[in-house]
Amino acid sequence: DFPSLGCRPSTEFVIAGVVDPEPEELDGITPGEWVFNRQSIPMRRTEWWCHTASQLWFLVERDTATDEVFDVTLAGEPAHG
């Protein structure tokens, strides 16, 4: 179940990007290379998601290896602690 929306089909959701600050040192690569050519490493990270039917934006903290969700915060709300 999704907060405020209840149980929704997964096809209504899209991932929009990772909340990952650009490193201070790019070690000889361009910012574009850092964004598009990185190795995907399974990790716990925070991502921007959108519920397309309602245009509701939210942050999801999840493990990319297992898809376990640790936290969901609606855009504009304080992060859960």
FITORMAR-369832 format. One record per atom (N, C-alpha, C): residue number from 1; residue in three letters; atom name; x, y, z. Coordinates in steps of 0.02 Angstrom, whole numbers. Atoms other than C-alpha are relative to their C-alpha. Layout:
<recs>
+------+------+------+--------+--------+--------+
! resi ! resn ! name !   east !  north !     up !
+------+------+------+--------+--------+--------+
!  NUM !  ALA !   CA !      X !      Y !      Z !
...
+------+------+------+--------+--------+--------+
</recs>
This chain:
<recs>
+------+------+------+--------+--------+--------+
! resi ! resn ! name !   east !  north !     up !
+------+------+------+--------+--------+--------+
!    1 !  ASP !    N !     42 !    -59 !      0 !
!    1 !  ASP !   CA !      0 !      0 !      0 !
!    1 !  ASP !    C !     44 !     62 !      0 !
!    2 !  PHE !    N !    -36 !    -62 !      4 !
!    2 !  PHE !   CA !     57 !    175 !    -39 !
!    2 !  PHE !    C !    -35 !     52 !     43 !
!    3 !  PRO !    N !     32 !    -52 !    -41 !
!    3 !  PRO !   CA !     28 !    318 !     84 !
!    3 !  PRO !    C !    -41 !     47 !    -43 !
!    4 !  SER !    N !     47 !    -46 !     33 !
!    4 !  SER !   CA !   -120 !    427 !     29 !
!    4 !  SER !    C !    -34 !    -29 !    -61 !
!    5 !  LEU !    N !     30 !     27 !     61 !
!    5 !  LEU !   CA !   -160 !    314 !   -121 !
!    5 !  LEU !    C !    -26 !    -71 !      8 !
!    6 !  GLY !    N !     20 !     69 !     -9 !
!    6 !  GLY !   CA !   -184 !    139 !    -52 !
!    6 !  GLY !    C !     37 !    -46 !    -47 !
!    7 !  CYS !    N !    -31 !     50 !     43 !
!    7 !  CYS !   CA !   -145 !    -15 !   -155 !
!    7 !  CYS !    C !     -9 !     21 !    -73 !
!    8 !  ARG !    N !      1 !    -23 !     70 !
!    8 !  ARG !   CA !   -100 !     36 !   -335 !
!    8 !  ARG !    C !     41 !    -48 !    -43 !
!    9 !  PRO !    N !    -41 !     42 !     44 !
!    9 !  PRO !   CA !    -35 !    -62 !   -486 !
!    9 !  PRO !    C !     69 !     31 !    -10 !
!   10 !  SER !    N !    -69 !    -24 !      8 !
!   10 !  SER !   CA !    153 !    -49 !   -508 !
!   10 !  SER !    C !      9 !     40 !    -65 !
!   11 !  THR !    N !     -6 !    -36 !     64 !
!   11 !  THR !   CA !    126 !     15 !   -687 !
!   11 !  THR !    C !    -15 !     74 !      6 !
!   12 !  GLU !    N !     15 !    -71 !    -10 !
!   12 !  GLU !   CA !     66 !    181 !   -614 !
!   12 !  GLU !    C !     60 !     39 !     28 !
!   13 !  PHE !    N !    -57 !    -32 !    -31 !
!   13 !  PHE !   CA !    239 !    219 !   -542 !
!   13 !  PHE !    C !     60 !     -2 !    -46 !
!   14 !  VAL !    N !    -63 !     -3 !     38 !
!   14 !  VAL !   CA !    400 !    275 !   -626 !
!   14 !  VAL !    C !     55 !     28 !     45 !
!   15 !  ILE !    N !    -58 !    -28 !    -35 !
!   15 !  ILE !   CA !    573 !    305 !   -556 !
!   15 !  ILE !    C !     26 !     58 !    -41 !
!   16 !  ALA !    N !    -21 !    -59 !     37 !
!   16 !  ALA !   CA !    636 !    477 !   -600 !
!   16 !  ALA !    C !     73 !     17 !     11 !
!   17 !  GLY !    N !    -71 !    -13 !    -10 !
!   17 !  GLY !   CA !    813 !    475 !   -532 !
!   17 !  GLY !    C !     22 !    -14 !     70 !
!   18 !  VAL !    N !    -32 !     15 !    -64 !
!   18 !  VAL !   CA !    931 !    448 !   -389 !
!   18 !  VAL !    C !     18 !     65 !     35 !
!   19 !  VAL !    N !    -22 !    -56 !    -40 !
!   19 !  VAL !   CA !    961 !    571 !   -250 !
!   19 !  VAL !    C !     71 !    -15 !     20 !
!   20 !  ASP !    N !    -71 !     16 !     -8 !
!   20 !  ASP !   CA !   1149 !    561 !   -265 !
!   20 !  ASP !    C !     39 !     63 !    -18 !
!   21 !  PRO !    N !    -38 !    -60 !     17 !
!   21 !  PRO !   CA !   1259 !    715 !   -252 !
!   21 !  PRO !    C !     60 !    -18 !    -44 !
!   22 !  GLU !    N !    -59 !     10 !     43 !
!   22 !  GLU !   CA !   1393 !    732 !   -385 !
!   22 !  GLU !    C !     62 !      3 !     44 !
!   23 !  PRO !    N !    -60 !     -3 !    -41 !
!   23 !  PRO !   CA !   1562 !    692 !   -310 !
!   23 !  PRO !    C !     41 !     63 !    -14 !
!   24 !  GLU !    N !    -41 !    -60 !      8 !
!   24 !  GLU !   CA !   1681 !    838 !   -282 !
!   24 !  GLU !    C !     56 !    -12 !    -51 !
!   25 !  GLU !    N !    -52 !     18 !     47 !
!   25 !  GLU !   CA !   1818 !    748 !   -380 !
!   25 !  GLU !    C !    -27 !    -53 !    -48 !
!   26 !  LEU !    N !     25 !     48 !     50 !
!   26 !  LEU !   CA !   1769 !    660 !   -542 !
!   26 !  LEU !    C !     55 !    -46 !    -26 !
!   27 !  ASP !    N !    -56 !     44 !     20 !
!   27 !  ASP !   CA !   1940 !    577 !   -563 !
!   27 !  ASP !    C !      9 !     -6 !    -75 !
!   28 !  GLY !    N !    -15 !      0 !     71 !
!   28 !  GLY !   CA !   1964 !    628 !   -744 !
!   28 !  GLY !    C !    -57 !    -14 !    -47 !
!   29 !  ILE !    N !     57 !     12 !     44 !
!   29 !  ILE !   CA !   1788 !    594 !   -809 !
!   29 !  ILE !    C !    -44 !     62 !     -1 !
!   30 !  THR !    N !     46 !    -57 !      4 !
!   30 !  THR !   CA !   1657 !    720 !   -865 !
!   30 !  THR !    C !    -61 !    -13 !     43 !
!   31 !  PRO !    N !     62 !     11 !    -38 !
!   31 !  PRO !   CA !   1497 !    748 !   -767 !
!   31 !  PRO !    C !    -49 !    -46 !    -37 !
!   32 !  GLY !    N !     43 !     44 !     39 !
!   32 !  GLY !   CA !   1401 !    663 !   -909 !
!   32 !  GLY !    C !     20 !    -73 !      6 !
!   33 !  GLU !    N !    -24 !     69 !     -8 !
!   33 !  GLU !   CA !   1510 !    509 !   -896 !
!   33 !  GLU !    C !    -18 !    -26 !     70 !
!   34 !  TRP !    N !     16 !     21 !    -69 !
!   34 !  TRP !   CA !   1482 !    506 !   -707 !
!   34 !  TRP !    C !    -75 !    -19 !      4 !
!   35 !  VAL !    N !     72 !     13 !     -4 !
!   35 !  VAL !   CA !   1292 !    511 !   -732 !
!   35 !  VAL !    C !    -19 !    -62 !    -39 !
!   36 !  PHE !    N !     25 !     51 !     45 !
!   36 !  PHE !   CA !   1273 !    390 !   -878 !
!   36 !  PHE !    C !     42 !    -63 !     -5 !
!   37 !  ASN !    N !    -43 !     58 !     11 !
!   37 !  ASN !   CA !   1421 !    270 !   -873 !
!   37 !  ASN !    C !     24 !    -32 !     65 !
!   38 !  ARG !    N !    -20 !     31 !    -63 !
!   38 !  ARG !   CA !   1432 !    220 !   -690 !
!   38 !  ARG !    C !    -21 !    -72 !      3 !
!   39 !  GLN !    N !     20 !     69 !    -12 !
!   39 !  GLN !   CA !   1427 !     39 !   -637 !
!   39 !  GLN !    C !    -58 !      1 !     50 !
!   40 !  SER !    N !     56 !      5 !    -46 !
!   40 !  SER !   CA !   1264 !     -5 !   -552 !
!   40 !  SER !    C !     19 !    -49 !     55 !
!   41 !  ILE !    N !    -20 !     40 !    -58 !
!   41 !  ILE !   CA !   1310 !    -68 !   -379 !
!   41 !  ILE !    C !    -60 !     -7 !     46 !
!   42 !  PRO !    N !     56 !      8 !    -46 !
!   42 !  PRO !   CA !   1174 !   -144 !   -269 !
!   42 !  PRO !    C !     16 !     37 !     66 !
!   43 !  MET !    N !    -11 !    -40 !    -60 !
!   43 !  MET !   CA !   1153 !    -27 !   -120 !
!   43 !  MET !    C !    -66 !     25 !     28 !
!   44 !  ARG !    N !     57 !    -36 !    -29 !
!   44 !  ARG !   CA !   1033 !     60 !     -4 !
!   44 !  ARG !    C !      6 !     72 !    -21 !
!   45 !  ARG !    N !     -4 !    -69 !     25 !
!   45 !  ARG !   CA !    991 !    227 !    -84 !
!   45 !  ARG !    C !    -69 !     31 !     -2 !
!   46 !  THR !    N !     62 !    -38 !      4 !
!   46 !  THR !   CA !    859 !    361 !   -101 !
!   46 !  THR !    C !    -12 !     20 !    -72 !
!   47 !  GLU !    N !     18 !    -13 !     70 !
!   47 !  GLU !   CA !    767 !    385 !   -266 !
!   47 !  GLU !    C !    -63 !     43 !     -4 !
!   48 !  TRP !    N !     61 !    -36 !     16 !
!   48 !  TRP !   CA !    639 !    505 !   -338 !
!   48 !  TRP !    C !    -46 !    -46 !    -39 !
!   49 !  TRP !    N !     51 !     38 !     35 !
!   49 !  TRP !   CA !    478 !    418 !   -391 !
!   49 !  TRP !    C !    -60 !     45 !    -13 !
!   50 !  CYS !    N !     61 !    -37 !     16 !
!   50 !  CYS !   CA !    317 !    481 !   -469 !
!   50 !  CYS !    C !    -58 !    -49 !    -10 !
!   51 !  HIS !    N !     61 !     36 !     15 !
!   51 !  HIS !   CA !    141 !    411 !   -464 !
!   51 !  HIS !    C !    -32 !     36 !    -59 !
!   52 !  THR !    N !     19 !    -36 !     61 !
!   52 !  THR !   CA !     92 !    452 !   -643 !
!   52 !  THR !    C !    -73 !     20 !     -3 !
!   53 !  ALA !    N !     71 !    -17 !      4 !
!   53 !  ALA !   CA !    -97 !    450 !   -621 !
!   53 !  ALA !    C !    -17 !     63 !     39 !
!   54 !  SER !    N !     15 !    -59 !    -41 !
!   54 !  SER !   CA !    -95 !    583 !   -484 !
!   54 !  SER !    C !     54 !     54 !     -4 !
!   55 !  GLN !    N !    -58 !    -45 !      3 !
!   55 !  GLN !   CA !     73 !    666 !   -524 !
!   55 !  GLN !    C !     28 !     15 !     69 !
!   56 !  LEU !    N !    -26 !     -6 !    -67 !
!   56 !  LEU !   CA !    120 !    639 !   -342 !
!   56 !  LEU !    C !     73 !    -21 !      1 !
!   57 !  TRP !    N !    -71 !     14 !     -3 !
!   57 !  TRP !   CA !    309 !    648 !   -315 !
!   57 !  TRP !    C !     19 !    -19 !     71 !
!   58 !  PHE !    N !    -21 !     22 !    -66 !
!   58 !  PHE !   CA !    396 !    559 !   -172 !
!   58 !  PHE !    C !     70 !    -30 !     -4 !
!   59 !  LEU !    N !    -66 !     31 !     -6 !
!   59 !  LEU !   CA !    563 !    493 !   -112 !
!   59 !  LEU !    C !     -7 !    -69 !     31 !
!   60 !  VAL !    N !      1 !     69 !    -26 !
!   60 !  VAL !   CA !    591 !    307 !    -83 !
!   60 !  VAL !    C !     72 !    -18 !     19 !
!   61 !  GLU !    N !    -64 !     28 !    -20 !
!   61 !  GLU !   CA !    736 !    240 !     18 !
!   61 !  GLU !    C !     -8 !    -75 !     -3 !
!   62 !  ARG !    N !      7 !     72 !     10 !
!   62 !  ARG !   CA !    763 !     60 !    -38 !
!   62 !  ARG !    C !     67 !    -32 !    -14 !
!   63 !  ASP !    N !    -59 !     40 !     16 !
!   63 !  ASP !   CA !    890 !    -78 !    -61 !
!   63 !  ASP !    C !     -8 !    -21 !    -73 !
!   64 !  THR !    N !      7 !     14 !     71 !
!   64 !  THR !   CA !    921 !    -93 !   -248 !
!   64 !  THR !    C !     12 !    -74 !    -17 !
!   65 !  ALA !    N !    -10 !     72 !     12 !
!   65 !  ALA !   CA !    973 !   -276 !   -231 !
!   65 !  ALA !    C !    -62 !    -41 !     16 !
!   66 !  THR !    N !     57 !     39 !    -23 !
!   66 !  THR !   CA !    819 !   -337 !   -138 !
!   66 !  THR !    C !    -67 !     34 !    -11 !
!   67 !  ASP !    N !     60 !    -42 !      7 !
!   67 !  ASP !   CA !    692 !   -197 !   -174 !
!   67 !  ASP !    C !    -36 !     11 !     67 !
!   68 !  GLU !    N !     31 !    -14 !    -65 !
!   68 !  GLU !   CA !    658 !   -187 !     14 !
!   68 !  GLU !    C !     -4 !     76 !      9 !
!   69 !  VAL !    N !     11 !    -71 !    -11 !
!   69 !  VAL !   CA !    583 !    -16 !     52 !
!   69 !  VAL !    C !      6 !     16 !     74 !
!   70 !  PHE !    N !    -11 !    -20 !    -69 !
!   70 !  PHE !   CA !    641 !     70 !    211 !
!   70 !  PHE !    C !    -40 !     62 !     19 !
!   71 !  ASP !    N !     35 !    -62 !    -16 !
!   71 !  ASP !   CA !    554 !    239 !    197 !
!   71 !  ASP !    C !    -29 !     29 !    -64 !
!   72 !  VAL !    N !     32 !    -38 !     54 !
!   72 !  VAL !   CA !    435 !    339 !     86 !
!   72 !  VAL !    C !    -18 !     68 !     28 !
!   73 !  THR !    N !     15 !    -68 !    -23 !
!   73 !  THR !   CA !    424 !    528 !    103 !
!   73 !  THR !    C !    -29 !     38 !    -59 !
!   74 !  LEU !    N !     30 !    -40 !     52 !
!   74 !  LEU !   CA !    306 !    635 !      1 !
!   74 !  LEU !    C !     41 !     62 !    -11 !
!   75 !  ALA !    N !    -38 !    -60 !     16 !
!   75 !  ALA !   CA !    390 !    781 !    -88 !
!   75 !  ALA !    C !    -27 !     58 !     40 !
!   76 !  GLY !    N !     19 !    -59 !    -39 !
!   76 !  GLY !   CA !    388 !    936 !     20 !
!   76 !  GLY !    C !    -12 !    -15 !     74 !
!   77 !  GLU !    N !      8 !     17 !    -71 !
!   77 !  GLU !   CA !    369 !    841 !    184 !
!   77 !  GLU !    C !     68 !    -12 !     31 !
!   78 !  PRO !    N !    -64 !     15 !    -32 !
!   78 !  PRO !   CA !    508 !    826 !    312 !
!   78 !  PRO !    C !     15 !    -75 !     -4 !
!   79 !  ALA !    N !    -20 !     70 !      3 !
!   79 !  ALA !   CA !    607 !    664 !    299 !
!   79 !  ALA !    C !    -15 !    -34 !     67 !
!   80 !  HIS !    N !     12 !     39 !    -60 !
!   80 !  HIS !   CA !    563 !    527 !    422 !
!   80 !  HIS !    C !     66 !    -14 !     34 !
!   81 !  GLY !    N !    -63 !     12 !    -35 !
!   81 !  GLY !   CA !    691 !    497 !    557 !
!   81 !  GLY !    C !     -2 !    -64 !     34 !
+------+------+------+--------+--------+--------+
</recs>
